[in-house]
Amino acid sequence: MAKKRLLDKISKHRIAPPAVTGKESAADLIEQTFLSYNGGRLREICQVFTRKLLEPDCTVGLTISGALTPAGLGMSCLIPLIRAGFVDWIVSTGANLYHDTHYALDLPLHQSGPHLDDFALRQNDVIRIYDIVFDYKTLLDTDAFYRELIQDPAFARSMSTAEFHHEVGRYLHGRAGSLGRPANSLLAAAYECAVPVYTSSPGDSSIGMNLAALSLQGGKLQIDVLRDVNETAAIVYNAKKGGGKSGVLILGGGSPKNFILQTEPQIQEVLGLAESGHDYFLQVTDARPDTGGLSGATASEAMTWGKVDPDTLPDSVTCYTDSTIFLPLLTAYALSRHEPRPLKRLYDRRKKDYEALRKDYKARGEAAPDLSARKKLD
């Protein structure tokens, strides 16, 4: 019996790939030749993402860390995924959204080598992100854009980061339309598709720095980080309360990873509402788990915190590779293997979901939550 259980877990597919001809599509290459090691894990993530996370009943959350938008991955991959309905909500570093704005403003970034003379670059006002370079004026122009934009009355209030990014996206989308050209902006695409975009550390970026400058001038804009915590928890809670599933695709680690995963402890541990964890956990990282850092923490470790559903742990996959290698392959695979999904437009449901969470929490009463909350919703 034990041997049978073991054999049931072993794939019946032999390792006998066809010869590569040079005519294969990216999706075919992944399925036919990415068979073992991290190639095998990359294939598994592509397949689980496309076959399970993209089911109609699954709400897909994406995290973005590392300098992905400066490398052009916002334009090449993230915008197509958003427009195809393959990403329903996002948690990003502020830096990725700041650099995304360069493209919306048509401020150029250039390819280079990684071994330039940094002292010479500094002397000539050139900024370097490994093998990406751009003029210092790009930062100044983007800063000036944000300082002017947030003077608009729409920003003279307290708002969640999703509200803030929605208003920025609204402007960038409208600006591109008036100029008759594509916005080339993740934020503009998220606005267009009503995909809420959160930043887990809103003060930790050049956008936050410019908002802080407005505060010194007496500006009324305040970022409500507590609203962010409850709004993101409400997205997950309401997705699963109706019998659906929640899946997360984590690019890198860092603060966005924790913020998207802490929705479950917020629901179970703090609010005391019945829940069991995210159904699907897919991560691409170069961080090791044995250093104790969150970026390398595995799905099974997250399960002990209630962040991942124990019953769906077999569908959790970690691939140890660079997101700039992984993301174009996933995008090509998913777009070729799955039809676009209807947009969930979670931003439009944001207030309704928030109130539903608040109502259930209030109905639970003020009794201290206990471990019974860590179970599946009825």
ROVEXTOR-859166 format. One line per 2 residues: number of its first residue (from 0); their letters; for each residue x, y, z of N, C-alpha, C, O. Coordinates in steps of 0.05 Angstrom, whole numbers. Example, Ala and Ser with C-alpha at 12.3 -4.5 7.8 and 13.67 -1.06 7.14 Angstrom:
2
0) AS) 264:-114:156:246:-90:156:264:-66:156:285:-66:169  257:-45:142:273:-21:143:258:1:157:268:23:161
END
This chain:
378
0) MA) 17:-24:0:0:0:0:17:25:0:12:44:-15  38:25:17:56:48:18:70:52:-9:73:75:-18
2) KK) 78:30:-22:91:32:-48:71:43:-69:79:59:-86  46:35:-68:26:45:-87:22:75:-83:20:90:-103
4) RL) 21:84:-58:18:113:-53:41:128:-64:38:150:-75  65:117:-61:89:130:-72:88:131:-102:94:152:-114
6) LD) 81:109:-115:80:108:-144:59:127:-155:62:137:-177  38:131:-140:16:149:-149:27:178:-151:16:194:-167
8) KI) 48:184:-136:59:211:-136:80:215:-158:89:237:-163  88:193:-170:109:195:-191:96:197:-218:77:182:-225
10) SK) 105:217:-234:94:221:-260:98:196:-278:118:183:-276  78:191:-294:80:169:-313:94:177:-339:99:160:-357
12) HR) 102:202:-341:114:212:-365:145:208:-363:158:217:-345  155:193:-383:184:188:-384:198:214:-393:186:231:-407
14) IA) 223:216:-386:240:238:-396:250:229:-423:271:215:-425  237:237:-444:244:230:-472:236:252:-491:218:248:-507
16) PP) 248:276:-488:239:299:-503:246:297:-533:266:285:-540  230:310:-550:238:311:-578:261:330:-582:266:348:-565
18) AV) 276:327:-604:298:346:-610:287:374:-616:266:377:-629  301:394:-606:293:421:-612:300:428:-641:322:422:-650
20) TG) 281:439:-655:285:445:-684:289:475:-689:298:482:-711  282:492:-670:283:520:-675:257:532:-684:254:556:-688
22) KE) 237:514:-689:211:523:-698:190:522:-676:166:529:-681  197:515:-652:178:512:-630:169:539:-620:184:559:-621
24) SA) 144:541:-612:135:564:-598:146:564:-569:156:543:-560  145:586:-556:155:587:-528:140:567:-511:152:554:-494
26) AD) 114:566:-514:97:548:-498:105:519:-504:107:503:-485  109:512:-529:116:484:-536:144:478:-524:148:456:-514
28) LI) 162:496:-525:189:492:-515:188:487:-485:202:469:-474  171:502:-471:168:498:-442:157:470:-436:168:456:-418
30) EQ) 137:463:-450:124:437:-444:142:413:-452:141:393:-438  157:416:-473:172:393:-484:200:390:-472:210:368:-470
32) TF) 212:413:-464:241:411:-456:247:421:-428:269:416:-418  228:436:-416:233:445:-388:223:423:-370:201:424:-359
34) LS) 239:402:-366:229:378:-353:239:374:-324:225:361:-308  262:384:-318:274:378:-292:287:403:-280:291:423:-293
36) YN) 293:400:-254:306:422:-239:289:447:-240:264:445:-240  302:470:-242:285:495:-242:271:499:-268:251:513:-269
38) GG) 280:486:-290:265:485:-314:238:471:-310:217:480:-320  239:449:-295:215:434:-289:196:450:-272:172:449:-276
40) RL) 207:465:-253:190:481:-235:178:504:-251:155:512:-246  193:515:-270:182:537:-286:158:526:-302:138:540:-305
42) RE) 161:502:-314:139:490:-329:115:486:-310:93:492:-318  120:476:-286:98:471:-267:83:497:-261:58:497:-260
44) IC) 98:519:-256:84:544:-250:67:553:-274:44:561:-270  78:551:-298:63:559:-322:37:542:-324:16:553:-330
46) QV) 39:516:-318:16:499:-321:-4:504:-299:-28:505:-305  5:506:-274:-14:511:-252:-27:538:-256:-52:541:-252
48) FT) -12:558:-263:-23:585:-268:-45:584:-289:-66:595:-285  -39:571:-311:-57:571:-334:-81:553:-330:-104:560:-338
50) RK) -77:530:-317:-98:510:-315:-115:514:-290:-139:506:-289  -104:527:-269:-119:529:-244:-124:558:-235:-147:565:-229
52) LL) -103:574:-235:-108:602:-227:-126:617:-246:-140:635:-238  -125:609:-272:-142:623:-292:-169:612:-295:-184:619:-314
54) EP) -177:593:-277:-205:584:-277:-223:608:-269:-214:626:-255  -248:609:-278:-265:632:-273:-269:639:-244:-273:662:-237
56) DC) -267:618:-226:-273:623:-198:-249:631:-182:-252:635:-158  -226:634:-194:-201:641:-179:-195:671:-183:-194:681:-205
58) TV) -189:684:-161:-180:712:-161:-150:712:-159:-138:701:-140  -136:725:-178:-107:723:-180:-94:749:-170:-99:771:-181
60) GL) -77:746:-150:-62:769:-140:-33:766:-149:-22:744:-149  -20:788:-156:7:788:-166:24:806:-149:15:828:-142
62) TI) 48:798:-142:67:816:-128:91:822:-146:100:804:-161  100:846:-144:123:855:-161:144:868:-143:139:888:-131
64) SG) 167:856:-142:190:867:-128:214:865:-146:213:852:-167  236:879:-139:258:881:-157:252:901:-179:229:910:-182
66) AL) 272:909:-194:269:930:-214:259:918:-240:274:916:-259  233:911:-241:222:898:-265:213:918:-286:217:914:-310
68) TP) 199:939:-277:189:958:-297:212:973:-311:209:979:-335  234:980:-298:256:993:-313:266:975:-336:276:985:-356
70) AG) 265:948:-332:274:929:-352:254:926:-375:259:910:-393  232:940:-374:212:939:-396:191:917:-392:175:913:-410
72) LG) 191:903:-369:172:881:-366:144:890:-360:125:875:-364  140:915:-353:113:926:-351:100:927:-378:77:917:-381
74) MS) 114:938:-397:104:941:-425:101:913:-438:81:908:-451  122:897:-436:123:872:-451:105:850:-439:94:834:-454
76) CL) 102:849:-413:89:826:-400:65:834:-382:43:823:-385  69:853:-364:49:858:-344:24:870:-356:1:863:-349
78) IP) 27:889:-374:4:901:-387:-12:881:-403:-37:880:-400  0:863:-419:-15:842:-433:-30:824:-414:-52:815:-419
80) LI) -17:817:-391:-30:799:-372:-54:812:-359:-75:800:-355  -52:838:-353:-74:853:-341:-97:854:-361:-120:849:-354
82) RA) -92:861:-386:-113:865:-406:-126:838:-413:-149:838:-422  -111:816:-410:-123:790:-415:-140:780:-392:-152:758:-394
84) GF) -141:795:-370:-157:787:-347:-142:766:-330:-155:751:-315  -116:763:-333:-101:743:-319:-90:752:-292:-79:736:-277
86) VD) -92:778:-287:-84:790:-261:-107:807:-251:-116:825:-265  -116:801:-227:-140:815:-216:-133:837:-196:-148:856:-193
88) WI) -110:834:-182:-101:855:-164:-71:852:-160:-60:831:-164  -58:874:-151:-29:875:-151:-19:888:-125:-32:906:-114
90) VS) 3:877:-115:18:891:-94:47:895:-105:60:875:-113  56:920:-106:81:926:-119:98:944:-100:87:958:-83
92) TG) 124:943:-104:140:964:-92:133:990:-105:125:991:-128  137:1012:-90:132:1038:-102:152:1044:-124:145:1058:-143
94) AN) 176:1033:-122:197:1039:-142:188:1029:-169:192:1043:-189  176:1005:-171:167:995:-197:146:1013:-209:145:1016:-234
96) LY) 129:1025:-193:108:1043:-203:119:1070:-211:110:1083:-230  139:1079:-196:153:1104:-203:167:1101:-230:164:1118:-247
98) HD) 182:1079:-234:196:1075:-259:177:1070:-282:183:1076:-305  154:1058:-276:133:1054:-296:125:1081:-308:118:1083:-331
100) TH) 125:1101:-291:116:1128:-300:135:1140:-320:126:1156:-337  160:1132:-320:179:1142:-340:168:1136:-368:169:1152:-386
102) YA) 158:1111:-371:149:1102:-398:124:1118:-406:120:1125:-429  106:1122:-386:82:1138:-392:88:1166:-401:74:1178:-417
104) LD) 110:1177:-390:118:1204:-397:138:1205:-421:148:1226:-428  143:1182:-433:161:1179:-456:189:1188:-449:202:1202:-465
106) LP) 198:1182:-425:225:1188:-416:242:1163:-420:236:1142:-409  263:1165:-436:278:1140:-445:296:1128:-424:309:1142:-409
108) LH) 296:1101:-424:316:1085:-409:331:1069:-430:319:1061:-451  356:1063:-425:373:1051:-446:387:1026:-435:393:1024:-412
110) QS) 391:1006:-453:407:983:-447:436:991:-446:445:1009:-460  451:977:-429:480:982:-427:494:957:-418:481:935:-418
112) GP) 519:958:-411:533:936:-398:533:940:-368:529:963:-359  537:919:-353:537:922:-324:564:931:-312:566:933:-287
114) HL) 584:936:-328:611:942:-318:620:969:-326:644:973:-331  602:989:-326:610:1016:-332:624:1029:-309:623:1019:-286
116) DD) 637:1051:-314:651:1066:-293:631:1082:-278:622:1103:-288  623:1074:-254:602:1088:-239:610:1116:-231:593:1134:-229
118) FA) 636:1120:-226:645:1147:-220:640:1165:-244:631:1188:-241  647:1155:-268:642:1171:-292:613:1176:-297:605:1198:-305
120) LR) 596:1156:-291:567:1160:-294:558:1182:-276:542:1199:-284  567:1182:-251:559:1202:-231:567:1230:-241:552:1249:-238
122) QN) 591:1232:-252:601:1258:-261:585:1268:-284:585:1292:-289  572:1250:-299:557:1258:-323:527:1256:-319:512:1256:-338
124) DV) 518:1254:-294:490:1254:-287:475:1231:-301:453:1235:-311  487:1207:-300:474:1183:-311:469:1164:-288:487:1158:-273
126) IR) 445:1154:-287:436:1135:-266:439:1107:-277:433:1102:-301  447:1088:-260:450:1060:-269:434:1041:-251:436:1043:-227
128) IY) 419:1023:-263:407:1000:-249:419:976:-263:408:966:-283  440:965:-253:455:943:-265:462:949:-294:482:963:-299
130) DI) 447:939:-313:454:944:-341:433:962:-355:430:961:-380  419:978:-339:400:998:-350:410:1025:-342:418:1029:-319
132) VF) 410:1044:-360:420:1071:-354:399:1092:-364:385:1087:-384  399:1114:-350:381:1136:-358:392:1162:-346:406:1162:-326
134) DY) 384:1184:-359:393:1210:-350:381:1218:-323:357:1211:-318  396:1231:-307:385:1241:-281:361:1259:-285:343:1260:-267
136) KT) 359:1272:-308:336:1289:-314:310:1273:-315:289:1284:-309  312:1247:-321:289:1230:-321:276:1229:-293:252:1230:-290
138) LL) 293:1227:-273:283:1228:-245:271:1255:-239:249:1257:-227  284:1277:-246:274:1303:-240:248:1309:-254:230:1320:-242
140) DT) 245:1300:-279:220:1304:-294:197:1288:-282:175:1297:-281  204:1264:-273:183:1247:-261:174:1258:-234:151:1258:-227
142) DA) 194:1268:-219:187:1281:-193:169:1305:-198:150:1309:-184  176:1321:-218:161:1345:-224:132:1337:-232:113:1351:-225
144) FY) 129:1316:-247:103:1306:-255:86:1300:-230:63:1308:-228  97:1284:-212:82:1276:-188:76:1301:-171:53:1303:-160
146) RE) 94:1319:-167:89:1342:-150:67:1360:-162:51:1371:-147  66:1362:-189:45:1377:-201:18:1362:-200:-2:1374:-194
148) LI) 19:1336:-206:-6:1321:-207:-20:1321:-180:-45:1324:-179  -5:1317:-158:-18:1314:-132:-28:1341:-121:-40:1341:-99
150) QD) -24:1362:-136:-37:1388:-128:-66:1388:-136:-82:1405:-127  -74:1369:-153:-102:1368:-162:-120:1362:-138:-113:1347:-121
152) PA) -144:1374:-138:-163:1370:-115:-170:1341:-111:-178:1334:-89  -168:1324:-131:-174:1295:-128:-157:1282:-107:-164:1262:-96
154) FA) -133:1294:-102:-114:1282:-83:-115:1295:-55:-99:1288:-38  -133:1314:-51:-133:1330:-26:-150:1315:-5:-170:1326:5
156) RS) -143:1290:1:-158:1275:21:-142:1251:29:-120:1246:20  -153:1236:48:-141:1210:56:-150:1189:36:-174:1188:29
158) MS) -132:1172:28:-138:1151:8:-120:1127:12:-97:1129:22  -130:1104:4:-113:1080:4:-94:1082:-20:-97:1099:-37
160) TA) -73:1065:-20:-55:1066:-43:-68:1058:-68:-61:1067:-90  -88:1040:-66:-103:1033:-91:-118:1057:-102:-118:1061:-127
162) EF) -130:1073:-85:-143:1097:-95:-123:1117:-107:-128:1128:-129  -100:1120:-94:-80:1138:-104:-70:1129:-132:-69:1145:-151
164) HH) -64:1103:-135:-53:1094:-160:-75:1094:-182:-69:1098:-205  -100:1091:-174:-122:1092:-193:-124:1120:-205:-128:1124:-229
166) EV) -121:1141:-188:-122:1168:-197:-99:1175:-215:-102:1189:-235  -75:1165:-208:-51:1169:-225:-56:1155:-252:-50:1167:-273
168) GR) -65:1131:-251:-71:1116:-276:-91:1129:-293:-89:1129:-317  -112:1141:-280:-132:1156:-295:-120:1179:-311:-126:1183:-334
170) YL) -102:1193:-298:-89:1216:-312:-71:1206:-335:-72:1216:-357  -54:1185:-329:-36:1175:-350:-51:1164:-373:-43:1167:-396
172) HG) -73:1150:-368:-90:1139:-389:-102:1162:-406:-102:1160:-431  -113:1182:-393:-124:1205:-407:-104:1220:-423:-109:1229:-445
174) RA) -80:1223:-411:-58:1238:-424:-50:1224:-450:-47:1237:-471  -48:1198:-449:-40:1182:-473:-62:1185:-494:-55:1187:-518
176) GS) -87:1184:-486:-109:1187:-505:-108:1214:-519:-113:1215:-543  -103:1235:-504:-103:1261:-516:-79:1265:-535:-81:1281:-554
178) LG) -57:1250:-530:-34:1252:-547:-36:1232:-571:-19:1233:-589  -56:1215:-570:-60:1196:-591:-38:1174:-593:-31:1165:-614
180) RP) -29:1166:-570:-8:1144:-569:-13:1126:-546:-28:1133:-527  -2:1102:-546:-6:1083:-523:7:1095:-498:27:1109:-499
182) AN) -6:1089:-475:5:1099:-450:30:1084:-442:47:1095:-428  33:1059:-450:56:1042:-442:60:1042:-412:83:1040:-403
184) SL) 39:1042:-397:41:1044:-368:24:1023:-354:1:1019:-361  37:1009:-336:23:990:-319:0:1003:-304:-22:992:-302
186) LA) 5:1027:-293:-16:1041:-278:-39:1049:-296:-62:1048:-287  -33:1058:-320:-55:1065:-338:-71:1040:-346:-96:1042:-348
188) AA) -58:1018:-351:-73:993:-357:-89:984:-334:-112:974:-337  -78:986:-309:-93:978:-286:-118:996:-282:-139:986:-274
190) YE) -115:1022:-287:-139:1039:-286:-160:1031:-307:-183:1028:-300  -151:1026:-331:-169:1018:-353:-184:993:-346:-208:990:-353
192) CA) -171:974:-333:-183:948:-327:-193:945:-298:-201:924:-290  -192:967:-283:-202:968:-255:-188:946:-238:-200:933:-222
194) VP) -161:944:-242:-145:927:-226:-133:943:-203:-117:961:-209  -140:938:-178:-128:954:-156:-99:948:-152:-90:925:-153
196) VY) -83:969:-149:-54:966:-145:-46:978:-118:-51:1002:-113  -35:962:-101:-27:970:-74:3:971:-72:18:957:-86
198) TS) 13:988:-54:41:989:-47:43:983:-17:31:997:-1  58:963:-11:60:955:17:76:974:35:71:976:59
200) SP) 94:989:22:110:1009:37:110:1035:22:129:1042:8  88:1050:24:84:1074:7:105:1096:11:108:1112:-7
202) GD) 118:1097:34:138:1117:38:165:1110:27:183:1126:26  168:1085:19:194:1074:11:198:1075:-19:202:1054:-32
204) SS) 196:1099:-31:200:1102:-60:201:1131:-66:195:1148:-49  208:1138:-91:209:1166:-99:181:1178:-100:178:1202:-96
206) IG) 161:1161:-105:133:1172:-104:127:1180:-75:117:1202:-71  134:1164:-56:129:1171:-28:144:1195:-20:135:1211:-4
208) MN) 169:1198:-30:185:1221:-23:172:1247:-33:172:1267:-19  160:1246:-57:147:1270:-67:121:1276:-52:113:1299:-49
210) LA) 107:1255:-44:83:1259:-27:91:1271:0:76:1288:11  114:1263:10:124:1275:35:130:1304:32:125:1320:50
212) AL) 141:1312:9:146:1340:4:121:1356:3:120:1379:14  99:1345:-8:73:1359:-8:64:1363:20:52:1383:27
214) SL) 69:1343:37:60:1345:65:74:1369:79:61:1382:96  99:1373:73:113:1396:85:101:1423:76:104:1443:90
216) QG) 87:1423:53:74:1447:43:46:1450:53:31:1468:45  37:1432:71:10:1433:81:-10:1418:65:-34:1422:68
218) GK) -2:1401:47:-20:1386:30:-38:1367:47:-30:1358:68  -62:1362:37:-82:1347:52:-81:1317:45:-95:1301:58
220) LQ) -65:1309:26:-63:1281:18:-51:1264:41:-29:1271:50  -65:1244:49:-54:1225:69:-59:1197:58:-81:1190:50
222) ID) -38:1180:59:-41:1152:51:-50:1136:75:-36:1135:95  -73:1122:72:-84:1107:94:-75:1078:92:-88:1062:78
224) VL) -53:1071:105:-42:1044:103:-59:1024:117:-59:1000:109  -74:1032:137:-93:1013:150:-116:1006:132:-125:983:132
226) RD) -124:1025:116:-145:1019:96:-134:997:76:-149:979:68  -109:1000:69:-96:980:51:-98:952:63:-105:933:49
228) VN) -92:950:89:-92:923:102:-120:911:100:-123:887:93  -140:927:106:-167:916:105:-178:912:77:-193:893:72
230) ET) -171:930:59:-181:927:31:-170:901:19:-184:886:5  -144:896:23:-132:872:11:-143:847:24:-148:827:11
232) AA) -147:848:50:-160:825:64:-188:821:53:-197:798:50  -202:842:47:-230:840:37:-230:827:10:-249:813:3
234) IV) -210:833:-7:-209:821:-33:-208:790:-31:-223:776:-44  -190:780:-13:-187:752:-10:-211:739:3:-221:718:-5
236) YN) -221:752:24:-244:742:40:-268:739:22:-281:718:23  -275:759:6:-299:758:-10:-295:740:-34:-315:728:-44
238) AK) -271:737:-44:-266:718:-66:-272:690:-57:-283:674:-72  -265:683:-32:-268:656:-23:-295:651:-9:-306:629:-8
240) KG) -306:672:2:-332:670:16:-354:660:-3:-372:646:4  -352:669:-28:-371:661:-48:-366:634:-61:-378:626:-81
242) GG) -347:619:-49:-341:592:-60:-318:592:-80:-312:571:-91  -306:615:-85:-284:616:-104:-257:610:-91:-256:601:-68
244) KS) -236:615:-106:-209:609:-96:-192:634:-99:-198:653:-113  -169:634:-84:-150:656:-85:-123:644:-92:-113:626:-80
246) GV) -111:656:-113:-84:648:-121:-65:671:-121:-73:693:-128  -40:667:-113:-20:688:-114:4:680:-131:13:657:-129
248) LI) 13:698:-147:37:695:-163:57:716:-152:53:740:-155  79:706:-141:98:723:-127:124:725:-143:138:705:-146
250) LG) 130:749:-153:154:754:-167:175:766:-148:172:789:-141  195:750:-141:214:759:-121:203:754:-93:191:733:-88
252) GG) 207:772:-75:198:768:-47:193:796:-35:177:812:-45  207:801:-13:206:827:0:179:834:12:162:816:17
254) SP) 175:859:15:150:869:28:125:862:12:105:856:25  124:864:-15:100:856:-29:91:828:-23:67:822:-21
256) KN) 111:810:-21:104:782:-15:90:779:12:69:767:14  101:792:32:88:790:59:60:803:58:42:793:70
258) FI) 58:825:44:33:840:45:10:824:32:-12:825:42  16:810:10:-5:795:-3:-12:770:13:-35:761:13
260) LQ) 8:758:27:3:734:42:-9:740:70:-24:723:80  -4:764:81:-15:770:107:-45:775:107:-57:777:128
262) TE) -57:775:84:-86:778:82:-99:755:97:-120:758:110  -87:731:96:-99:708:109:-97:709:140:-117:705:153
264) PQ) -73:714:151:-72:718:180:-90:742:190:-101:741:212  -93:762:173:-110:784:181:-139:774:183:-153:781:202
266) IQ) -148:757:164:-175:747:165:-178:727:188:-198:729:203  -160:709:191:-163:687:210:-155:695:239:-170:693:258
268) EV) -130:704:241:-118:709:268:-129:734:281:-135:735:304  -130:756:265:-137:782:276:-167:787:276:-179:794:297
270) LG) -180:782:253:-209:787:252:-225:763:262:-249:766:268  -213:739:263:-226:716:274:-248:705:256:-267:693:266
272) LA) -245:708:230:-264:699:211:-255:672:199:-231:669:194  -273:654:194:-266:627:184:-254:628:157:-266:638:138
274) ES) -230:618:154:-215:618:129:-191:598:132:-184:591:154  -180:590:109:-160:568:110:-134:575:96:-114:560:99
276) GH) -132:597:82:-107:604:68:-111:606:38:-131:596:27  -92:619:25:-93:620:-4:-92:592:-16:-79:574:-5
278) DY) -106:589:-38:-108:562:-50:-84:556:-68:-76:533:-69  -72:576:-80:-49:572:-98:-27:591:-91:-32:615:-88
280) FL) -3:581:-88:21:597:-81:42:590:-102:53:568:-102  48:609:-120:68:606:-141:89:628:-137:82:652:-136
282) QV) 114:620:-134:135:640:-129:159:636:-146:168:613:-151  170:658:-156:196:659:-170:215:675:-152:209:698:-147
284) TD) 237:663:-144:255:677:-126:284:667:-130:288:645:-141  303:683:-121:331:674:-121:341:672:-92:365:669:-87
286) AR) 322:674:-73:329:674:-44:327:646:-33:309:631:-39  346:639:-16:346:613:-3:329:614:22:326:634:35
288) PD) 316:591:29:299:590:53:315:588:79:305:595:100  341:578:78:355:572:102:366:596:116:377:594:138
290) TG) 364:620:104:374:644:118:352:656:136:358:675:151  328:646:134:306:656:151:292:680:140:273:690:153
292) GL) 300:690:117:287:714:106:261:707:93:257:684:83  242:726:92:216:720:81:218:715:51:202:698:41
294) SG) 236:728:37:237:725:8:242:696:0:233:687:-22  255:680:17:260:652:10:242:633:24:244:608:19
296) AT) 223:642:40:206:624:55:188:608:36:177:619:17  185:583:42:171:565:24:141:566:29:131:577:49
298) AS) 126:553:11:97:552:14:89:536:39:70:542:52  104:514:45:98:498:68:102:513:94:87:510:113
300) EA) 123:530:94:127:547:118:104:567:120:94:572:142  96:579:98:73:598:98:48:584:108:31:597:120
302) MT) 45:559:101:22:544:110:19:543:140:-3:544:150  41:542:155:40:541:184:29:567:196:18:567:218
304) WG) 31:589:181:20:614:189:-9:618:181:-22:637:188  -20:598:166:-47:601:156:-48:616:130:-70:622:120
306) KV) -25:621:118:-25:637:93:-32:620:68:-42:631:49  -27:594:70:-32:576:48:-49:553:58:-44:542:79
308) DP) -70:546:42:-88:524:50:-73:497:49:-61:490:28  -72:482:71:-58:456:72:-68:437:50:-53:421:40
310) DT) -94:438:44:-106:419:25:-96:424:-4:-97:406:-21  -86:448:-9:-78:455:-37:-47:459:-38:-37:468:-58
312) LP) -33:451:-17:-4:454:-17:10:440:-40:30:451:-50  0:417:-50:13:405:-73:13:422:-98:30:418:-116
314) DS) -5:441:-100:-6:459:-123:11:484:-119:10:502:-136  26:485:-98:44:507:-93:72:501:-104:82:479:-99
316) VT) 83:519:-119:108:514:-133:127:538:-130:118:561:-132  152:533:-125:173:553:-124:194:547:-145:204:525:-146
318) CY) 200:567:-161:221:564:-182:243:584:-174:239:608:-171  268:573:-172:291:590:-165:304:600:-191:322:587:-202
320) TD) 295:624:-199:306:636:-223:301:666:-222:290:676:-202  310:680:-242:307:709:-244:280:715:-256:272:703:-276
322) ST) 265:734:-245:239:741:-255:240:752:-283:221:749:-298  263:764:-291:265:774:-319:267:752:-339:262:756:-363
324) IF) 275:728:-330:275:704:-347:248:692:-347:237:684:-368  236:690:-324:211:675:-320:187:689:-333:171:677:-346
326) LP) 184:715:-328:159:729:-334:153:729:-364:130:725:-371  172:735:-382:165:733:-411:156:705:-419:138:702:-436
328) LL) 168:684:-407:161:657:-414:133:651:-404:117:639:-418  126:658:-379:100:654:-369:79:669:-386:58:658:-392
330) TA) 85:694:-393:66:710:-408:60:697:-435:37:694:-443  81:688:-449:77:675:-475:62:649:-472:44:643:-488
332) YA) 68:634:-451:54:608:-446:25:613:-441:8:601:-453  19:631:-421:-9:635:-413:-26:646:-436:-49:637:-440
334) LS) -15:665:-451:-31:677:-473:-36:658:-496:-56:661:-510  -18:638:-499:-22:619:-521:-38:595:-512:-49:581:-529
336) RH) -41:590:-486:-54:566:-477:-82:572:-464:-97:554:-458  -88:598:-460:-114:605:-447:-126:629:-460:-113:649:-466
338) EP) -152:628:-464:-167:651:-475:-168:673:-454:-167:667:-430  -170:698:-462:-173:720:-443:-197:715:-425:-218:704:-433
340) RP) -195:723:-400:-217:720:-380:-232:746:-379:-221:768:-383  -258:745:-372:-273:770:-367:-259:784:-343:-251:772:-324
342) LK) -257:811:-345:-244:826:-324:-261:825:-299:-286:829:-300  -249:820:-276:-264:820:-251:-269:848:-240:-287:853:-225
344) RL) -253:868:-249:-256:896:-242:-259:899:-212:-279:911:-203  -240:889:-197:-241:890:-168:-241:918:-157:-251:923:-135
346) YD) -228:936:-171:-228:964:-160:-257:975:-158:-263:988:-139  -274:968:-177:-301:978:-177:-317:965:-154:-337:977:-145
348) RR) -308:942:-144:-322:928:-122:-309:934:-95:-318:923:-74  -289:951:-95:-272:955:-71:-288:963:-46:-285:951:-25
350) KK) -306:982:-49:-321:991:-26:-341:970:-16:-345:966:8  -353:957:-35:-373:936:-28:-359:913:-14:-369:903:7
352) DY) -336:904:-23:-321:883:-10:-312:891:18:-313:875:36  -303:916:20:-294:926:46:-317:926:66:-313:917:89
354) EA) -340:935:58:-363:935:76:-372:907:83:-382:903:106  -370:888:65:-377:861:71:-359:849:92:-368:835:110
356) LR) -333:855:90:-314:845:110:-320:858:137:-321:845:158  -325:884:137:-330:899:162:-356:888:175:-357:885:199
358) KD) -376:882:159:-401:872:169:-398:845:183:-408:841:205  -383:827:170:-379:800:182:-362:802:207:-366:787:226
360) YK) -342:820:207:-325:823:230:-342:834:253:-339:825:276  -359:853:247:-376:865:268:-395:844:279:-401:843:303
362) AR) -406:827:261:-425:806:270:-411:785:287:-424:773:304  -386:781:282:-371:761:299:-369:770:327:-367:754:346
364) GE) -370:796:331:-369:807:359:-340:811:367:-322:808:350  -336:819:391:-309:826:401:-296:803:416:-275:808:429
366) AA) -306:779:414:-293:757:427:-266:752:415:-263:756:391  -247:743:430:-220:738:420:-221:716:400:-233:695:404
368) PD) -207:720:377:-207:699:356:-191:675:366:-174:677:383  -198:651:355:-183:627:363:-177:611:338:-183:619:316
370) LS) -164:588:342:-155:572:319:-177:561:302:-173:552:280  -202:561:312:-224:551:296:-229:568:271:-242:559:253
372) AR) -218:592:271:-221:609:247:-204:598:224:-210:605:201  -185:581:230:-167:572:209:-178:547:196:-168:525:199
374) KK) -199:551:182:-213:528:168:-226:539:143:-226:564:138  -236:521:127:-249:530:102:-275:543:108:-290:537:127
376) LD) -282:562:90:-308:575:91:-329:554:83:-324:537:66  -352:556:95:-374:538:87:-384:545:59:-402:533:49
END
